[in-house]
């Protein structure tokens, strides 16, 4: 599980950097907001890395399942709202 999380983080990091660069070139990135968010992202990543090294694979797997479930429910609620509007 530790390797899977590390691999996922690496892929997400590269994708997010490319997306931010593309939005910056397209003038779709508010640099004031971006500059305010970046320190919190760095702190969050550092805390996550530190915690994940001390947690067992079972706990990491449980956290991963909870996060995926939360994202799924949030997506379904948003999808339902969009369908009710149309």
N, C-alpha and C positions, 0 to 999 in steps of 0.2 A: 504494500500500500504506500509506503514511503516513496518508492521509485515512481509509482503512478502519479502521486501528487507532485513530485518534483518535475516529472515530464510534462504534466498538464500545466504547471506554472510556467515552465519554459516556453511552451507553445503559446499560452495566453499572453505572455510578456511580449513576444515577437509580434503577434497579431495586433496587440493594443498599440505598440509603438508605430507600426505601419499605418494603422487606422488614424492615429493622432497626426502623423505626418501628412497623410492624405487630406484630412480635414483642415489642417493648417494651410496647406498649399491651396485649398479651395476657399479659403477665408471663411470656413464654417466653424472655427474654433475660437471661443472667447478666451483669450490668454489670461485675463484677470481671474476668471473662474478656475482655469487650468492651474495657474500658479498657486491658488489657494488650496486646491485639492491634492496636489502632488505631495506635500509633506505628510499628509494624513495617509496617503497610499503607501508611502515608504515606511511609515511607522507601523501600519497594519501588516505589511509584508514581513517586516522584521519580527514582529510579535508572532505571526503565524509560523514563520520558520523556526523560531525558538521553541514554540509550544509543540510543533509537530515532531521535533527531534526527541521530545520526552514522552510522547504519547504512544501507546501500543497501536498496532495495526487495526485491532478490533475497534478501538475508540475512534481512530481516524476514519474507518469505514462507516461507523455510525454517524459521525458528523457529516460525512460526504452524502450519505443517504438523506439525512435531514435537510441539508441544503438543497439537494436536487428536488426533494418533495416540495419544499417551500417555493422554489422557482417554478415548478410545474403548476402548483395551485395558483400562484400569482399570475402566471400566463393564462390559465384557464379562466380566471376571473376577468382578466382584461379582455380576453377573446369574447366572453359572454357579454360584457358591456358593449363592445363594438358591434356585436350582432344585434343587440337590442336597440341601438341607436338607428341602425339602417332599417 
